[in-house]
Amino acid sequence: MFKKTFISLALTTIVSASAMAATEQDVQNAFYPYKNGVPTYQGLSAGMTINQANVDQFKEIIDPAMYDFIKAGDTEIKVGETTSFDLNKSYVDATRKYMNDVKLGDKVGEISGSVAGRPFPQEPSMDDPRAGEKLAWNFKYGYNWGDSAAIWPFYWTFKDMNSGKAERTLKFNFNFLNFTHRTQQAPVPAITPNPSNLFRATYLEVLEPFDVKNTQLLIQRFEDDLKRDNAYLYLGFQRRVRRLSSGQVTDAFLGSDIMIEDFEGYNGRISDMKWTYKGTRNMLLPMYNHNDMPLDTEIPKDEDGYQMISYGGKGNCFPNVTYQLRKVYQLEGEPLDPNHPISKRQHFIDAQTFTIPRTVTYDRNGAIWKSFSIGQAHPDHHLPQNKGSGVSIDDSFTMIDMQAQHCTTGQFKGIIDPELTPESKMTVQNLRASGR
């Protein structure tokens, strides 16, 4: 009897493990979800506008914050054709190579076997208690900005939503560099030597206005998610580098509506949040062809003729871009720190690219507080050097504080060019040298 039970349990374990193994079909479904057709919704068609008069008809495919904006007449959205944002073949191939080596550890924030590519290409399941955590890892090790990129220049404008007054504009340069999990830019899969075992670094420099010029931020994220980031701030007027405490990443950054933790949709550790998968749905997301959008004529063209996305709606807080009906994973992140200023974020993740075009943030009382949009531009309809990169280009943003009726908008030029982001830029020594 014992022998039969043991064999039965062993067979069950083998079958279960086999069912969970990722397959080539999982890869195809993950990276090419529109190969056999695009999602549809009754009454929705490309070219139409969703506004105050018809928004109730489409409530199921709009996130709650955007629904509230449209219902109030603060904005309207034009529907674009759903298109495939194919990621770089090198990233897909790396996913295929390593996908069945990846395993979660006992603790949230522990993972093994993830060398490059998407760690968990399988479709998430509501029956999997760690499905949310797997989605979070897919985002962290996603292809956002590829192996490295630069945003030169990057304008943040602070606006009063009621009056429409632009209160202040900051001009930045941003840089992103992956030390590990690289698939396309040499060296792959990792930069060596890497004595601190860094995964990724983000660097920014303020160019203007004068009172904050030369302010710089450097974030060094470790491969070990349980280690806290190294975050350094160089203040130009003080001419010194100081290390940021963990609490400062949730403060308003330079007076904006954005926390450092908000960057790119979520800029923190997996281990800092409780992750819950809330389901898969078709939703409208701000994804588009930059060159086909209404562009800003007030900001001077760059030397290469590039123009930024324009803004409209209430307070000029909304990018003038089209929205596509796309497959979306809804992921909830709840801070584990009881002193965190928010109660949760609802991330609406594009299933194909694993970027986060829409995030709704709730205050500690559970009320909607902020709405974050990161417009995604197709690389083949952007700068010539981005064509063929297979990188979904972050191309515009707006963070709206719905309670304060205030917003911070972002207009920028994202460039996939490894020459702009050398490893030496991601050091504390560079902060001091650049600040002189």
N, C-alpha and C positions, 0 to 999 in steps of 0.2 A: 504493500500500500504506500509506504513511504517513498519507494523507488518510483512508482507511477506518478505520485504527486510532484516529486523532484523533477522528473522528466517533463511533466506538464508545465511546471513553472519555468523551466529552462526554455522550452519551446515558445512560451508566451513572451519571454524576454527577448528572444531572438527575433520573433515576428514584430514585436513593438519597435525594436531598434531598427529593423529593416524598413518599417513604415516611416520612420522619422528621418531616414537618410535622404539627403537632397539628391535630386535626379536632374538629368539634362532638361527634362520638361519643366522642372521648377525654374531653371535658369531662363528658359525661353519665356515662361509666364512672367517672371520677375522683370526682365529687361525689355521685353517686346509685348507689352500687354494689349497693344492696339493692332497687332499683326493681322488679326482676323476681323477687325472692325472696331469702331469707336463707340463709346457709350452714348446712349440717347435718353431723352426725357420728354415726356409728352408736352407738346407745345413749344419746346425749345428748339431754336434754329440759329445757326451762325448768321451774324449780321443784325440780330434783333437787340433791343435795349430792354433791360429789366429796370423798372423804376417804381415809384410809389404806387402807381395804378395797378401794376400786375405782379408785384413781388410775392404776394400771398400764394400765387399759383406755383411759385418755384421755391417755397420755403424749405422743402426737403433737401435741396441741393445747394443751399447757402448756409454758411456758418452763422451762429446766433448774433455775433456783433455786426457782421455785414448786413444781415437781415434788418437789424435795428436801424442802421444808418439809412438804408434804402427806404424803409417804411416811414422814417421821419422826413424824408426828402433831402437828406444831407448829401446824397450822391446817387448815381445810377451807374450801372455797368453794361458795357456792350459785350455781347457774346461773340467769341471768335471760334474758328474751326479747331477742333481737337487734332493736334499733331503729335508725332512721336519725337521725343527728345532722347535719341539714342546716345547712351554713354559710350565713352571710348572703348574700343574693342579690347584693349589691354586690361581694363578693369573687369570686363565681363569674363575674359579668359582667366584672370586671377581668381575670380569667384569660383569658376568651374574647377580650377586646380586644387583649391584649398577648402572648399565648402564642407566636406565631410570630415575635416580634421578639427573643426571648431567646436568647442564645448564651453558651456557656462560653468563657473566654479560654484562652490557652496554659497558664497556671499555675493550679494549684488555688487557689481564692480569687478568681479573676477571672471576672467575668460582665458582660454588657452587655445592654441592652434591657429589663431587668426594672423596670417602673414600678410595678406593683401586681398582686395576684393570685398564683396558684400559677405559678411559672416554667415547670415541666415537667409538664404534666398527663398526658402519655403514660404508658402502662404501662411500667415499667422492664424492661430485657432483660438477661439474663445474657451476651449477646453484646456488650453495650455496656460498654467498659472504664471509662467514666465514669458509669455508672448510679448508683453509690453517692454520688458527688459531687452528682448532680442531686437525689437524695433529700434530701441534707443541705441543699441550697438550698431545696427545697420546705418543709422544716421551718423554716429560718431566716426565710423570707418567708411563713410560714403565718399562720393567723388565731388563733393562741393568744392569748387575752385581747383579740382584736379590735384596734382602733386604740389603745385605752387602757383601763385598768381599775385597780381598787384591791382589795386584800385588807385588810379592816378588820373585826375583828381577826384575828390569825394567831398561834396557839399552837404552839410547838415544845416537846415533852416528851422528855427524855432518860430512857431506861429500861434497866435491867439485864434482859436477856432471861431469864436463869435464875431470878431471884428475883421478877421482875415489879415490882420497886420503881421508882417514878417518882423519879428523882434530882433533877430540876430542870426548871422550865418557864419558857420565855421567851415574852414577848408582844410582837408586832411589829405595825406597819402596813407594807404593801408597796404600791408603785405601779409601773405599767408604762406607757410612752408611746412610740408610734411617731412619729418625725419624718417619715419617708418611707414609701412603700408603703401609704398609708392609702386606705381604700375607702368608709368609712361615716360616720365622724365628721368634721365640717368642721374645718379645710379638707382637701380631697382634691386630689391624691394626696400632698401634702406640706405641712408647716408651713414658712412662710417669714416672715422671713429665717432661714436656717440656716447661719450663717457657718462653723461647724465641720464641716458636711456629716455630721451624725449620722444614723444609721439609727434607733436605739432607745436608750432609757435605762431603767434600773431603779433604784428608790430604796427603801430600807428604813430604818425607824426602830425602835429597841428602846424599848418602853414600860416594861417591867419584866422582871426584878427590879431593885432599886435599884443594885446594883453595876455593871450594864451599861446602865442607863437613859441615854437620849440617844445611845447608840452609833448611828451612821448609816453607811450604805453607799450610794454612788452609782456606777453603772457606765454609762459612755457608750460606746456601740458605733458605730463609724463606718460609713458607707455603703461605703467602701473596706475590704474584708475583710482586705487585707494590712496595714492599720494596726492596731497594738495598741490595745485598749480603754483609755480613761481610767478608772481605778478609784480612788475616794477613800474613805477611812475617817475618820469623825469619832469620836473617843473622848471621851465626855462627861467622864470624870474628868481628862483632860488639856486639854480645851477647845481642841483644835486639829485641823486637817485634815491628814492625811498621805496621800500617794499610795502605792497598793499596787504592789509589784513583780509581774511576771508570775507568779513562782513562788508567791506567796501565794494565788492563786485555786485552788490545789490543796491548800491546808492545810485542816484541820478548821475549819469556821467557827464561832467562839464556843464551841468545845468540843463541837460536835455531831458526828454521823457524816457530815455533808454538806460537800462542797467548794462554793465559789462556782461552780465550773465545772459542778457537777451541777444547778444551778437549772433548773427546767422540763424536765429530762431531759438537756439539754446546753446549757450557757451559755458558749460559746466561739466562736472563729473557725472558719470552714470550713477555712481554710488551716493550722490547727494539727493537723489529723488526716489520716490516710490513710483514705479511705472506700471500703468494699467492700459492694456489694449481695449479700446472701446468699440471696435468694429471697423468694417470696411464698407465704404459707400462711394457713390459717384457724387462729385461736388464741383462747383465752379471755383477755379483757382486762377490767380493773375499770372498767366503764362502766355507768351506772345513772341512776335518777331519785332525786335526793337526798331528796325529800319522802316517798319510799316506804321508805327505809332505817331501821334502828334508830338512833336519835339519842341523843346523850350527855345524860344528865340531871344529871351532876355539874357541868358548866360551866354557869353561869347563862345563861338565855335572853337574847338581845339585846333591845333595846327593841322591835324589830319582831317579836319572838317566834321569831326564827331560832335553831335548834339545830344543833350540830356533829355530824358523823359519830362514832359510837362505835367502840371498838376491843376486840378479843378475841384469842384464840389465845395461843400461848406468849408470856409477858411482856407481854401486851396490846399487841403490836407490829403486829397485823394489822387493817386497817379492816374493819368489819362491812358489807361492800357486796357486791352481786351482780356476777357476771362474765358478759359476753356473748361469744358466738362470733362473731368478726369477721375481716374480711380485713386481713391484716397484712403489712407490708414489714419484713424483717429486715435491719438495717443495722449494719455493724461499723465502729467508729471506733478507729483505732490512733494514739496520740500520736506525733508526729514527734520530739518532744523526748526524748532517751534518758534524761533524768533525771526524767521524769514518774513519779509513784508507781503508775500502773497500766499494764498491758500492752494492754488494749483494753476497750471497752464494746460489748455487744450490745444495740442498741436495737430494740424491737419497736414499730414505728410503726403507729398506726391509719391505714389507707389512706384513709378518708373525711375525717378531720379533720386529719391530719398532726400530731396530738399524740403524745406518747411515754408511754403509760400504764405500760410496763414496760421497765426497763433492768437488765441483769446486768453487773456490773463484775468484771474479772479482775485479780488482782495481778500483779506483775512476773514471777512464776514460772508464770503461766498458770492458777492455781487460782481458782475462784470466790471473790470477796471480799465484794461487796456486792450487795444486791437493793434496787432502787428501784421503788416503785409510786406513780403519781400517778393517783388516782381521777378519772374524768371524769364530771361530772354534766350531764344534758341541761338546757339553759337554760330550757325550758318547764315544768320541774318543780323549780324552785329559787326564788329570790327573785322577787317580782312584777316588779321592774324589769329582770330578766334575760330575761323571757319575750319571745320573738320576736327576740332579739339575734343569733341564729345563731352564738353563741360556745359552743364546748364548754368548760364551766367546770371548771378545776382545782379540786377539791373536798376532797381528802384526800391525805395522802402518808405513806409510811413508808420510811425508809432503814434497812436492816438490815445491820449488819456481821456476816456469818455466821461469821467467824473469831473475833471477840471476843465473840460472843453479846450484842450490844448494839444498841439501835435508837434512832432519833429519829423521832417521829411528828408529823404536822402536822394540826391541826384549824383550819378557817378559813371565812371568809365572803367569797366573791369577788363583786365588784359592778361591773357594766358601767355606768359613769357618768362621762362626760368631765369633769364639774365637780369631781370628786375628784382629778384629776391634771392640774393646770395645767402649762404649759411651765416656769414659774418654779420649780417644785419640783425640776426636774432640773438644778440648777446647784450649783456649789461654794458660791456665796454663800448658798444656802438651807441648806446644811449648817451654816454658821456661825450664821446667824440662828435656825435651829430649835434649835440646841444651847445657846443662852443660857438 
